[in-house]
Amino acid sequence: MLPCVCVCLDFTLPSLFVSLSAPCRFFVNFPLAKQYFSQFKHMEDPLEMERSPQLRKHARRIMGAINSVVENIYDSEKVSSVLALVGKAHAVKHKVEPFYFKILTGVMLEVLAEEYANEFATPEVQRAWAKMKSLICIHVTAAYKEVGWVQYPNSTM
């Protein structure tokens, strides 16, 4: 269980900067991940990505799932349920390689650390968010395994 400090940042109304910066940075730094998104896989310019209604919608969904995990961090069944839904949808419907979750959560932490530098200044807060990243990856990976996803050699999860 994560220490209470993990909810030190208010995710209930993430700023547009945070919710769009993480996916945009993710797609700029890992352009192969765009292959799963027909609506914006052709986009190269981060500003064009930020203006994309489809990317905005997906960013809100990402932050909504993170909000739900943070708000229910002490309800392990709810956390498992939310992340299982995310994992199964990405495995079965979208066929997204699971290692992208590890990368995306890392990018999200980078953006949050930049946007909330003062709040991320303590080792305790950094550890709590690292545990959150791990929690997300563990639950999502478990959902992939549950649906029979075969892990490919290039996968790092």
DSSP file (Angstrom, degrees, kcal/mol; ACC not computed):
  #  RESIDUE AA STRUCTURE BP1 BP2  ACC     N-H-->O    O-->H-N    N-H-->O    O-->H-N    TCO  KAPPA ALPHA  PHI   PSI    X-CA   Y-CA   Z-CA
    1    1 A M              0   0    0      0, 0.0    73,-0.1     0, 0.0    72,-0.0   0.000 360.0 360.0 360.0 137.6    0.0    0.0    0.0
    2    2 A L        -     0   0    0     71,-0.3   126,-0.1     1,-0.1   127,-0.0  -0.488 360.0-105.8 -77.0 145.1    1.3    3.5   -0.9
    3    3 A P    >   -     0   0    0      0, 0.0     3,-2.2     0, 0.0     4,-0.2  -0.301  34.5-104.4 -66.2 158.0    1.8    6.0    1.9
    4    4 A C  G >  S+     0   0    0      1,-0.3     3,-1.9     2,-0.2    -2,-0.1   0.740 112.6  78.0 -56.2 -25.6   -0.7    8.8    2.1
    5    5 A V  G >  S+     0   0    0      1,-0.3     3,-2.0     2,-0.1    -1,-0.3   0.718  73.9  79.6 -60.0 -19.9    1.8   11.2    0.6
    6    6 A C  G <  S+     0   0    0     -3,-2.2     3,-0.4     1,-0.3    -1,-0.3   0.728  88.9  54.6 -64.2 -19.1    1.0    9.8   -2.8
    7    7 A V  G <  S+     0   0    0     -3,-1.9    -1,-0.3     1,-0.2    -2,-0.1   0.125  72.1 112.4 -98.7  22.9   -2.1   11.9   -3.0
    8    8 A C    <   +     0   0    0     -3,-2.0     2,-0.4     2,-0.1    -1,-0.2   0.734  68.2  66.1 -67.5 -21.1   -0.2   15.1   -2.3
    9    9 A L  S    S-     0   0    0     -3,-0.4     2,-1.0    -4,-0.2   107,-0.0  -0.856  88.4-125.3-102.9 138.0   -1.0   16.3   -5.8
   10   10 A D        +     0   0    0     -2,-0.4     3,-0.3     1,-0.2    -2,-0.1  -0.703  34.2 168.9 -84.2 105.9   -4.6   17.0   -6.8
   11   11 A F        +     0   0    0     -2,-1.0    56,-0.2     1,-0.2    -1,-0.2   0.480  55.1  92.3 -92.8  -3.8   -5.3   14.9   -9.9
   12   12 A T  S    S+     0   0    0      1,-0.3    -1,-0.2    55,-0.1    55,-0.1   0.831 103.4  21.3 -65.5 -29.4   -9.1   15.6   -9.8
   13   13 A L  S    S-     0   0    0     -3,-0.3    -1,-0.3    54,-0.0    -3,-0.1  -0.608  86.4-166.3-132.8  74.5   -8.7   18.5  -12.1
   14   14 A P        -     0   0    0      0, 0.0    -3,-0.1     0, 0.0    49,-0.0  -0.288  27.8-107.0 -63.7 144.7   -5.4   18.1  -13.9
   15   15 A S     >  -     0   0    0      1,-0.1     4,-2.6     4,-0.0     5,-0.2  -0.338  23.2-117.6 -67.1 153.8   -4.1   21.1  -15.7
   16   16 A L  H  > S+     0   0    0      1,-0.2     4,-2.1     2,-0.2     5,-0.4   0.868 115.5  59.4 -57.6 -36.3   -4.3   21.1  -19.5
   17   17 A F  H  > S+     0   0    0      2,-0.2     4,-2.8     1,-0.2     5,-0.2   0.949 109.6  40.0 -58.0 -51.5   -0.5   21.3  -19.4
   18   18 A V  H  > S+     0   0    0      1,-0.2     4,-1.5     2,-0.2    -2,-0.2   0.931 115.8  49.6 -66.8 -46.0    0.0   18.1  -17.5
   19   19 A S  H  < S+     0   0    0     -4,-2.6    -1,-0.2     1,-0.2    -2,-0.2   0.800 123.1  31.4 -69.9 -26.6   -2.7   16.1  -19.2
   20   20 A L  H  X S+     0   0    0     -4,-2.1     4,-2.2    -5,-0.2     5,-0.2   0.766 111.5  62.3 -97.1 -30.8   -1.5   17.0  -22.7
   21   21 A S  H  X S+     0   0    0     -4,-2.8     4,-2.7    -5,-0.4     5,-0.3   0.897 100.9  52.7 -65.0 -40.0    2.2   17.4  -22.1
   22   22 A A  H  X S+     0   0    0     -4,-1.5     4,-2.6    -5,-0.2    -1,-0.2   0.962 113.4  40.6 -64.4 -52.0    2.7   13.8  -21.0
   23   23 A P  H  > S+     0   0    0      0, 0.0     4,-2.7     0, 0.0     5,-0.2   0.910 116.7  50.6 -63.9 -38.3    1.1   12.1  -24.1
   24   24 A C  H  X S+     0   0    0     -4,-2.2     4,-2.4     2,-0.2     5,-0.2   0.943 113.2  44.8 -63.1 -46.3    2.7   14.7  -26.5
   25   25 A R  H  X S+     0   0    0     -4,-2.7     4,-2.9    -5,-0.2     5,-0.3   0.909 112.3  53.7 -62.6 -40.9    6.2   14.1  -25.0
   26   26 A F  H  X S+     0   0    0     -4,-2.6     4,-2.2    -5,-0.3    -2,-0.2   0.939 112.2  43.0 -57.6 -49.0    5.5   10.3  -25.1
   27   27 A F  H  < S+     0   0    0     -4,-2.7    -1,-0.2     2,-0.2     7,-0.2   0.830 114.7  49.8 -71.6 -31.5    4.6   10.4  -28.8
   28   28 A V  H  < S+     0   0    0     -4,-2.4    -2,-0.2    -5,-0.2    -1,-0.2   0.927 119.1  37.5 -69.6 -44.2    7.5   12.7  -29.7
   29   29 A N  H  < S+     0   0    0     -4,-2.9    -2,-0.2     1,-0.2    -3,-0.2   0.757 130.2  31.4 -79.6 -24.7   10.1   10.6  -27.8
   30   30 A F    ><  +     0   0    0     -4,-2.2     3,-2.1    -5,-0.3     4,-0.3  -0.573  68.6 168.2-131.5  68.1    8.5    7.3  -28.8
   31   31 A P  G >   +     0   0    0      0, 0.0     3,-1.5     0, 0.0     4,-0.3   0.728  69.4  70.8 -61.3 -23.4    7.0    7.8  -32.2
   32   32 A L  G >  S+     0   0    0      1,-0.3     3,-1.5     2,-0.2     4,-0.2   0.785  86.8  68.1 -62.7 -24.3    6.4    4.1  -32.8
   33   33 A A  G X  S+     0   0    0     -3,-2.1     3,-1.3     1,-0.3    -1,-0.3   0.744  84.2  71.5 -66.2 -22.1    3.7    4.3  -30.2
   34   34 A K  G X  S+     0   0    0     -3,-1.5     3,-2.2    -4,-0.3    -1,-0.3   0.671  74.0  85.1 -68.3 -14.7    1.6    6.4  -32.5
   35   35 A Q  G <  S+     0   0    0     -3,-1.5    -1,-0.3     1,-0.3    -2,-0.1   0.743  83.9  58.5 -59.4 -22.1    1.0    3.4  -34.7
   36   36 A Y  G <  S+     0   0    0     -3,-1.3     2,-0.6     1,-0.2    -1,-0.3   0.491  97.0  68.5 -85.0  -3.5   -2.0    2.5  -32.4
   37   37 A F    X>  -     0   0    0     -3,-2.2     4,-1.4     1,-0.1     3,-0.8  -0.856  55.2-177.7-123.9  95.3   -3.7    5.8  -33.0
   38   38 A S  T 34 S+     0   0    0     -2,-0.6     4,-0.3     1,-0.2    -1,-0.1   0.818  81.7  61.4 -61.4 -30.7   -5.1    6.2  -36.6
   39   39 A Q  T 34 S+     0   0    0      1,-0.2    -1,-0.2     2,-0.1    15,-0.1   0.808 124.9  10.5 -70.2 -30.1   -6.3    9.7  -35.8
   40   40 A F  T X4 S+     0   0    0     -3,-0.8     3,-1.0    -6,-0.2    -1,-0.2   0.213  89.1 108.6-136.2  18.4   -2.9   11.2  -34.9
   41   41 A K  T 3< S+     0   0    0     -4,-1.4    -3,-0.1     1,-0.2    -7,-0.1   0.753  82.2  55.8 -68.7 -21.1   -0.3    8.7  -36.0
   42   42 A H  T 3  S+     0   0    0     -4,-0.3    -1,-0.2    -5,-0.1     2,-0.2   0.608  84.5 105.8 -82.7 -13.1    0.7   11.0  -38.9
   43   43 A M    <   +     0   0    0     -3,-1.0    -9,-0.1     1,-0.2    -3,-0.1  -0.495  32.4 164.4 -77.1 133.5    1.4   14.0  -36.6
   44   44 A E        +     0   0    0     -2,-0.2    -1,-0.2     1,-0.0     3,-0.0   0.669  53.1  84.9-112.1 -33.2    5.0   15.0  -36.0
   45   45 A D     >  -     0   0    0      1,-0.1     4,-2.2     2,-0.0     3,-0.3  -0.611  67.5-146.8 -80.9 122.9    4.6   18.5  -34.6
   46   46 A P  H  > S+     0   0    0      0, 0.0     4,-2.5     0, 0.0    -1,-0.1   0.846 100.4  54.6 -57.1 -34.5    3.9   18.6  -30.8
   47   47 A L  H  > S+     0   0    0      2,-0.2     4,-1.4     1,-0.2     5,-0.1   0.891 107.2  49.7 -67.3 -37.8    1.8   21.7  -31.2
   48   48 A E  H  > S+     0   0    0     -3,-0.3     4,-0.7     2,-0.2    -1,-0.2   0.902 110.6  51.1 -64.8 -39.9   -0.3   19.9  -33.8
   49   49 A M  H >< S+     0   0    0     -4,-2.2     3,-1.1     1,-0.2    -2,-0.2   0.925 106.6  53.8 -61.5 -44.4   -0.7   17.1  -31.3
   50   50 A E  H 3< S+     0   0    0     -4,-2.5    -1,-0.2     1,-0.3    -2,-0.2   0.816 109.5  48.7 -61.5 -30.3   -1.8   19.4  -28.5
   51   51 A R  H 3< S+     0   0    0     -4,-1.4    -1,-0.3    -5,-0.1    -2,-0.2   0.595  84.9 112.8 -84.2 -11.3   -4.5   20.8  -30.8
   52   52 A S    <X  -     0   0    0     -3,-1.1     4,-2.5    -4,-0.7     5,-0.2  -0.461  57.7-154.1 -68.2 120.4   -5.8   17.4  -31.7
   53   53 A P  H  > S+     0   0    0      0, 0.0     4,-2.3     0, 0.0    -1,-0.2   0.864  96.5  53.8 -61.3 -34.2   -9.3   16.7  -30.3
   54   54 A Q  H  > S+     0   0    0      2,-0.2     4,-2.4     1,-0.2     5,-0.2   0.913 110.1  45.2 -67.7 -42.1   -8.5   13.0  -30.4
   55   55 A L  H  > S+     0   0    0      2,-0.2     4,-2.8    -6,-0.2    -1,-0.2   0.892 112.1  52.4 -69.1 -37.6   -5.3   13.4  -28.4
   56   56 A R  H  X S+     0   0    0     -4,-2.5     4,-2.3     2,-0.2    -2,-0.2   0.926 110.6  48.2 -60.2 -44.3   -7.1   15.7  -25.9
   57   57 A K  H  X S+     0   0    0     -4,-2.3     4,-1.9     1,-0.2    -2,-0.2   0.925 113.1  46.8 -62.7 -44.8   -9.8   13.2  -25.4
   58   58 A H  H  X S+     0   0    0     -4,-2.4     4,-2.5     1,-0.2    -2,-0.2   0.897 109.9  53.8 -65.9 -39.0   -7.3   10.3  -24.9
   59   59 A A  H  X S+     0   0    0     -4,-2.8     4,-2.6     1,-0.2     5,-0.2   0.903 108.0  50.7 -61.1 -41.1   -5.3   12.5  -22.5
   60   60 A R  H  X S+     0   0    0     -4,-2.3     4,-2.2     1,-0.2    -1,-0.2   0.888 110.1  50.0 -63.7 -37.5   -8.5   13.1  -20.4
   61   61 A R  H  X S+     0   0    0     -4,-1.9     4,-2.2     2,-0.2    -2,-0.2   0.912 110.4  49.8 -67.3 -41.3   -9.1    9.4  -20.4
   62   62 A I  H  X S+     0   0    0     -4,-2.5     4,-2.3     1,-0.2    -2,-0.2   0.958 113.9  44.6 -59.4 -51.1   -5.6    8.7  -19.2
   63   63 A M  H  X S+     0   0    0     -4,-2.6     4,-3.0     1,-0.2    -1,-0.2   0.831 109.5  57.4 -66.1 -31.2   -5.8   11.3  -16.4
   64   64 A G  H  X S+     0   0    0     -4,-2.2     4,-2.2    -5,-0.2    -1,-0.2   0.912 108.2  46.2 -63.5 -42.1   -9.3   10.0  -15.5
   65   65 A A  H  X S+     0   0    0     -4,-2.2     4,-2.1     2,-0.2    -2,-0.2   0.919 113.8  48.2 -66.0 -42.8   -7.9    6.5  -14.9
   66   66 A I  H  X S+     0   0    0     -4,-2.3     4,-2.8     2,-0.2     5,-0.2   0.924 110.5  52.5 -63.2 -43.5   -5.0    8.0  -12.9
   67   67 A N  H  X S+     0   0    0     -4,-3.0     4,-3.2     1,-0.2     5,-0.2   0.933 108.6  50.5 -55.0 -46.6   -7.4   10.1  -10.9
   68   68 A S  H  X S+     0   0    0     -4,-2.2     4,-1.3     1,-0.2    -1,-0.2   0.896 111.2  47.7 -62.1 -41.2   -9.5    7.0  -10.1
   69   69 A V  H  < S+     0   0    0     -4,-2.1    -1,-0.2     2,-0.2    -2,-0.2   0.941 114.9  45.6 -64.6 -47.0   -6.4    5.1   -8.9
   70   70 A V  H >< S+     0   0    0     -4,-2.8     3,-1.3     1,-0.2    -2,-0.2   0.929 112.9  49.8 -62.8 -45.7   -5.2    8.0   -6.8
   71   71 A E  H 3< S+     0   0    0     -4,-3.2    -1,-0.2     1,-0.3     3,-0.2   0.774 120.7  36.0 -65.2 -25.3   -8.6    8.6   -5.3
   72   72 A N  T >< S+     0   0    0     -4,-1.3     3,-2.8    -5,-0.2     7,-0.4   0.038  74.9 130.2-115.0  25.4   -9.1    4.9   -4.4
   73   73 A I  T <  S+     0   0    0     -3,-1.3   -71,-0.3     1,-0.3    -1,-0.1   0.759  76.5  48.1 -57.0 -27.3   -5.5    4.1   -3.5
   74   74 A Y  T 3  S+     0   0    0     -3,-0.2     2,-0.7    -4,-0.2    -1,-0.3   0.364  96.9  76.8 -95.9   6.6   -6.6    2.4   -0.3
   75   75 A D    <>  -     0   0    0     -3,-2.8     4,-2.4    -6,-0.2     3,-0.4  -0.824  61.4-176.6-113.4  88.5   -9.3    0.4   -2.0
   76   76 A S  H  > S+     0   0    0     -2,-0.7     4,-2.6     1,-0.2     5,-0.2   0.813  79.7  55.7 -61.0 -32.3   -7.2   -2.4   -3.6
   77   77 A E  H  > S+     0   0    0      2,-0.2     4,-2.3     1,-0.2    -1,-0.2   0.917 109.6  45.9 -66.1 -42.0  -10.3   -3.9   -5.3
   78   78 A K  H  > S+     0   0    0     -3,-0.4     4,-2.8     2,-0.2     5,-0.2   0.931 113.6  49.1 -66.0 -45.6  -11.2   -0.6   -7.0
   79   79 A V  H  X S+     0   0    0     -4,-2.4     4,-2.4    -7,-0.4     5,-0.3   0.939 113.1  47.5 -59.0 -47.5   -7.6    0.0   -8.1
   80   80 A S  H  X S+     0   0    0     -4,-2.6     4,-2.2    -5,-0.2    -1,-0.2   0.901 112.4  50.2 -60.2 -41.7   -7.3   -3.5   -9.5
   81   81 A S  H  X S+     0   0    0     -4,-2.3     4,-2.2     2,-0.2    -2,-0.2   0.933 111.6  46.5 -63.6 -48.2  -10.7   -3.1  -11.3
   82   82 A V  H  X S+     0   0    0     -4,-2.8     4,-1.9     1,-0.2    -2,-0.2   0.941 117.1  43.0 -60.7 -48.8   -9.8    0.2  -12.9
   83   83 A L  H  X S+     0   0    0     -4,-2.4     4,-2.8    -5,-0.2    -1,-0.2   0.810 110.7  55.8 -72.7 -28.9   -6.3   -1.0  -14.1
   84   84 A A  H  X S+     0   0    0     -4,-2.2     4,-3.0    -5,-0.3     5,-0.3   0.911 107.9  49.4 -66.5 -41.3   -7.7   -4.4  -15.2
   85   85 A L  H  X S+     0   0    0     -4,-2.2     4,-2.2     2,-0.2    -2,-0.2   0.924 113.5  46.0 -61.6 -44.4  -10.2   -2.6  -17.5
   86   86 A V  H  X S+     0   0    0     -4,-1.9     4,-2.2     2,-0.2    -2,-0.2   0.948 115.7  46.0 -63.0 -49.2   -7.4   -0.4  -18.9
   87   87 A G  H  X S+     0   0    0     -4,-2.8     4,-2.1     1,-0.2    -2,-0.2   0.925 113.8  46.9 -61.7 -47.0   -5.1   -3.4  -19.4
   88   88 A K  H  X>S+     0   0    0     -4,-3.0     4,-3.1     1,-0.2     5,-0.6   0.904 111.8  50.5 -65.0 -41.1   -7.6   -5.7  -21.0
   89   89 A A  I  X>S+     0   0    0     -4,-2.2     5,-2.0    -5,-0.3     4,-1.1   0.915 113.4  45.5 -62.7 -41.8   -8.9   -3.0  -23.3
   90   90 A H  I  <5S+     0   0    0     -4,-2.2     6,-2.9    -5,-0.2     5,-0.2   0.818 118.4  43.3 -73.0 -29.1   -5.4   -2.2  -24.5
   91   91 A A  I  <5S+     0   0    0     -4,-2.1    -2,-0.2     4,-0.2    -3,-0.2   0.944 127.0  25.7 -77.4 -50.3   -4.5   -5.9  -24.9
   92   92 A V  I  <5S+     0   0    0     -4,-3.1    -3,-0.2    -5,-0.2    -2,-0.1   0.942 132.8  27.6 -84.2 -51.6   -7.6   -7.2  -26.5
   93   93 A K  I  <<S+     0   0    0     -4,-1.1    -3,-0.2    -5,-0.6    -4,-0.1   0.930 134.0  26.0 -81.1 -47.0   -9.2   -4.2  -28.4
   94   94 A H  S   <S-     0   0    0     -5,-2.0    -3,-0.2     2,-0.1    -4,-0.2   0.659  85.7-142.6 -96.5 -17.9   -6.2   -2.0  -29.2
   95   95 A K        +     0   0    0     -6,-0.3     2,-0.4    -5,-0.2    -4,-0.2   0.870  36.5 169.8  57.1  41.1   -3.4   -4.6  -29.2
   96   96 A V        -     0   0    0     -6,-2.9    -1,-0.2     1,-0.1    -2,-0.1  -0.676  41.5-110.2 -85.4 133.7   -0.9   -2.2  -27.6
   97   97 A E    >   -     0   0    0     -2,-0.4     3,-1.5     1,-0.1     4,-0.3  -0.431  25.4-133.2 -60.3 133.0    2.4   -3.7  -26.4
   98   98 A P  T >> S+     0   0    0      0, 0.0     3,-1.7     0, 0.0     4,-0.7   0.750  97.4  73.1 -66.4 -23.7    2.3   -3.6  -22.6
   99   99 A F  H 3> S+     0   0    0      1,-0.3     4,-1.7     2,-0.2     3,-0.3   0.742  82.5  72.6 -64.7 -18.8    5.8   -2.1  -22.3
  100  100 A Y  H <> S+     0   0    0     -3,-1.5     4,-3.1     1,-0.2    -1,-0.3   0.789  88.7  61.0 -65.6 -25.3    4.4    1.2  -23.4
  101  101 A F  H <> S+     0   0    0     -3,-1.7     4,-2.5    -4,-0.3    -1,-0.2   0.900 103.5  49.1 -66.5 -39.2    2.6    1.6  -20.1
  102  102 A K  H  X S+     0   0    0     -4,-0.7     4,-1.6    -3,-0.3    -2,-0.2   0.914 114.8  45.1 -64.8 -42.2    6.0    1.6  -18.3
  103  103 A I  H  X S+     0   0    0     -4,-1.7     4,-2.3     2,-0.2    -2,-0.2   0.951 113.9  48.3 -66.3 -49.3    7.3    4.2  -20.7
  104  104 A L  H  X S+     0   0    0     -4,-3.1     4,-2.7     1,-0.2    -2,-0.2   0.903 110.5  50.5 -61.3 -42.5    4.2    6.4  -20.5
  105  105 A T  H  X S+     0   0    0     -4,-2.5     4,-2.0     1,-0.2    -1,-0.2   0.872 110.0  51.9 -65.3 -33.6    4.0    6.3  -16.7
  106  106 A G  H  X S+     0   0    0     -4,-1.6     4,-2.0    -5,-0.2    -2,-0.2   0.917 110.3  47.6 -64.8 -42.9    7.7    7.3  -16.6
  107  107 A V  H  X S+     0   0    0     -4,-2.3     4,-2.4     1,-0.2    -2,-0.2   0.901 109.4  54.3 -64.2 -40.7    7.0   10.2  -19.0
  108  108 A M  H  X S+     0   0    0     -4,-2.7     4,-2.7     1,-0.2    -1,-0.2   0.910 107.7  49.7 -60.0 -41.8    4.0   11.2  -16.8
  109  109 A L  H  X S+     0   0    0     -4,-2.0     4,-2.6     2,-0.2    -1,-0.2   0.889 108.9  52.7 -65.3 -38.0    6.2   11.3  -13.7
  110  110 A E  H  X S+     0   0    0     -4,-2.0     4,-1.8     2,-0.2    -2,-0.2   0.944 112.2  44.9 -59.4 -48.1    8.8   13.5  -15.6
  111  111 A V  H  X S+     0   0    0     -4,-2.4     4,-2.9     1,-0.2     5,-0.2   0.915 113.9  48.8 -65.2 -43.7    6.1   16.0  -16.6
  112  112 A L  H  X S+     0   0    0     -4,-2.7     4,-3.0     1,-0.2    -1,-0.2   0.905 109.3  52.9 -62.7 -40.6    4.6   16.0  -13.1
  113  113 A A  H  < S+     0   0    0     -4,-2.6     7,-0.2    -5,-0.2    -1,-0.2   0.855 113.6  44.0 -63.9 -34.0    8.0   16.6  -11.5
  114  114 A E  H >< S+     0   0    0     -4,-1.8     3,-0.8    -5,-0.2    -2,-0.2   0.931 117.7  42.8 -74.1 -46.5    8.5   19.5  -13.8
  115  115 A E  H 3< S+     0   0    0     -4,-2.9    -2,-0.2     1,-0.3    -3,-0.2   0.853 127.4  31.6 -69.6 -35.3    5.1   21.0  -13.4
  116  116 A Y  T 3X S+     0   0    0     -4,-3.0     4,-2.0    -5,-0.2    -1,-0.3  -0.414  73.9 152.7-118.9  54.0    5.0   20.5   -9.6
  117  117 A A  T <4 S+     0   0    0     -3,-0.8     4,-0.2     1,-0.2    -1,-0.2   0.867  72.4  49.8 -55.7 -42.4    8.7   20.8   -8.8
  118  118 A N  T >4 S+     0   0    0      1,-0.2     3,-1.0     2,-0.2    -1,-0.2   0.905 111.9  47.9 -65.2 -40.4    8.2   22.0   -5.3
  119  119 A E  T 34 S+     0   0    0      1,-0.2     3,-0.4    -3,-0.2    -1,-0.2   0.792 113.2  48.4 -70.7 -27.9    5.8   19.1   -4.5
  120  120 A F  T 3< S+     0   0    0     -4,-2.0    -1,-0.2    -7,-0.2    -2,-0.2   0.348  84.6  98.1 -91.2   5.9    8.2   16.6   -6.0
  121  121 A A    <   +     0   0    0     -3,-1.0    -1,-0.2    -4,-0.2    -2,-0.1   0.758  66.3  76.8 -69.8 -25.6   11.2   17.9   -4.1
  122  122 A T  S  > S-     0   0    0     -3,-0.4     4,-2.1    -4,-0.2     3,-0.2  -0.627  77.2-133.5 -92.2 145.9   11.2   15.4   -1.3
  123  123 A P  H  > S+     0   0    0      0, 0.0     4,-2.6     0, 0.0     5,-0.2   0.839 106.6  60.8 -59.9 -32.7   12.5   11.8   -1.6
  124  124 A E  H  > S+     0   0    0      2,-0.2     4,-2.1     1,-0.2     5,-0.1   0.919 107.0  43.5 -62.1 -44.5    9.3   10.6    0.2
  125  125 A V  H  > S+     0   0    0     -3,-0.2     4,-2.3     2,-0.2     5,-0.2   0.909 113.1  52.0 -68.1 -41.9    7.0   12.0   -2.6
  126  126 A Q  H  X S+     0   0    0     -4,-2.1     4,-2.0     1,-0.2    -2,-0.2   0.904 110.6  48.5 -60.9 -41.8    9.3   10.7   -5.3
  127  127 A R  H  X S+     0   0    0     -4,-2.6     4,-2.3     2,-0.2    -1,-0.2   0.904 109.4  53.1 -64.3 -41.2    9.2    7.2   -3.8
  128  128 A A  H  X S+     0   0    0     -4,-2.1     4,-1.9     1,-0.2    -2,-0.2   0.924 111.8  44.1 -61.6 -44.4    5.4    7.4   -3.5
  129  129 A W  H  X S+     0   0    0     -4,-2.3     4,-2.4     2,-0.2    -1,-0.2   0.838 110.3  55.2 -71.6 -31.4    5.0    8.3   -7.1
  130  130 A A  H  X S+     0   0    0     -4,-2.0     4,-2.2    -5,-0.2    -1,-0.2   0.893 108.8  49.2 -64.1 -38.5    7.5    5.6   -8.2
  131  131 A K  H  X S+     0   0    0     -4,-2.3     4,-2.9     2,-0.2    -2,-0.2   0.879 108.6  53.1 -66.4 -37.2    5.4    3.1   -6.3
  132  132 A M  H  X S+     0   0    0     -4,-1.9     4,-2.5     2,-0.2    -2,-0.2   0.931 108.6  49.5 -62.6 -44.7    2.3    4.4   -8.1
  133  133 A K  H  X S+     0   0    0     -4,-2.4     4,-2.4     1,-0.2    -2,-0.2   0.931 112.9  47.3 -58.4 -46.1    4.1    3.9  -11.4
  134  134 A S  H  X S+     0   0    0     -4,-2.2     4,-2.8     1,-0.2     5,-0.2   0.907 109.6  53.4 -62.5 -43.2    5.0    0.3  -10.3
  135  135 A L  H  X S+     0   0    0     -4,-2.9     4,-2.3     2,-0.2     5,-0.2   0.922 110.0  47.7 -57.9 -46.5    1.5   -0.3   -9.1
  136  136 A I  H  X S+     0   0    0     -4,-2.5     4,-2.6     1,-0.2     5,-0.3   0.945 113.8  46.6 -60.6 -49.2    0.0    0.7  -12.5
  137  137 A C  H  X S+     0   0    0     -4,-2.4     4,-2.5     1,-0.2     5,-0.2   0.895 112.1  50.2 -63.4 -41.0    2.5   -1.4  -14.4
  138  138 A I  H  X S+     0   0    0     -4,-2.8     4,-2.1     2,-0.2    -1,-0.2   0.937 114.5  43.3 -63.5 -47.1    2.0   -4.5  -12.3
  139  139 A H  H  X S+     0   0    0     -4,-2.3     4,-1.9    -5,-0.2    -2,-0.2   0.899 115.1  48.3 -68.5 -40.2   -1.8   -4.4  -12.5
  140  140 A V  H  X S+     0   0    0     -4,-2.6     4,-2.1    -5,-0.2    -1,-0.2   0.926 112.0  49.6 -66.1 -43.5   -1.8   -3.7  -16.2
  141  141 A T  H  X S+     0   0    0     -4,-2.5     4,-2.5    -5,-0.3    -2,-0.2   0.895 108.6  53.5 -61.6 -39.9    0.7   -6.5  -16.9
  142  142 A A  H  X S+     0   0    0     -4,-2.1     4,-2.3     1,-0.2    -1,-0.2   0.893 107.6  51.2 -61.7 -39.3   -1.5   -8.8  -14.8
  143  143 A A  H  X S+     0   0    0     -4,-1.9     4,-1.5     2,-0.2    -2,-0.2   0.901 108.8  51.0 -65.4 -40.3   -4.5   -7.9  -17.0
  144  144 A Y  H  <>S+     0   0    0     -4,-2.1     5,-2.6     1,-0.2     3,-0.3   0.932 111.7  47.0 -61.0 -45.5   -2.5   -8.6  -20.1
  145  145 A K  H ><5S+     0   0    0     -4,-2.5     3,-1.5     1,-0.2    -2,-0.2   0.883 106.6  59.0 -63.8 -37.7   -1.5  -12.0  -18.8
  146  146 A E  H 3<5S+     0   0    0     -4,-2.3    -1,-0.2     1,-0.3    -2,-0.2   0.838 106.9  46.5 -61.3 -34.2   -5.1  -12.8  -17.7
  147  147 A V  T 3<5S-     0   0    0     -4,-1.5    -1,-0.3    -3,-0.3    -2,-0.2   0.378 123.6-104.4 -91.6   5.4   -6.2  -12.4  -21.3
  148  148 A G  T < 5 +     0   0    0     -3,-1.5    -3,-0.2    -4,-0.2    -2,-0.1   0.724  53.7 175.5  85.0  21.8   -3.4  -14.6  -22.6
  149  149 A W      < -     0   0    0     -5,-2.6     2,-0.6    -6,-0.2    -1,-0.2  -0.399  26.1-136.1 -62.1 132.6   -1.2  -11.9  -24.1
  150  150 A V        -     0   0    0     -2,-0.1     2,-0.4     1,-0.0    -1,-0.1  -0.825  17.5-130.2 -92.0 123.6    2.1  -13.3  -25.3
  151  151 A Q        -     0   0    0     -2,-0.6   -54,-0.0   -54,-0.1    -1,-0.0  -0.608  21.1-140.2 -78.8 127.2    5.0  -11.2  -24.3
  152  152 A Y    >   -     0   0    0     -2,-0.4     3,-1.9     1,-0.1    -1,-0.0  -0.485  22.2-108.7 -85.5 156.8    7.3  -10.4  -27.2
  153  153 A P  T 3  S+     0   0    0      0, 0.0    -1,-0.1     0, 0.0    -2,-0.0   0.793 117.6  53.9 -56.3 -31.8   11.1  -10.4  -26.9
  154  154 A N  T 3  S+     0   0    0      2,-0.0     2,-0.3     0, 0.0    -3,-0.0   0.541  84.8 107.1 -82.6  -4.3   11.3   -6.6  -27.3
  155  155 A S    <   -     0   0    0     -3,-1.9    -4,-0.0     1,-0.1   -58,-0.0  -0.555  50.8-167.4 -76.9 136.7    8.9   -6.1  -24.4
  156  156 A T              0   0    0     -2,-0.3    -1,-0.1     1,-0.2    -2,-0.0   0.301 360.0 360.0-109.3   8.2   10.5   -4.8  -21.2
  157  157 A M              0   0    0    -16,-0.0    -1,-0.2   -20,-0.0    -2,-0.0   0.474 360.0 360.0 -90.3 360.0    7.7   -5.4  -18.7
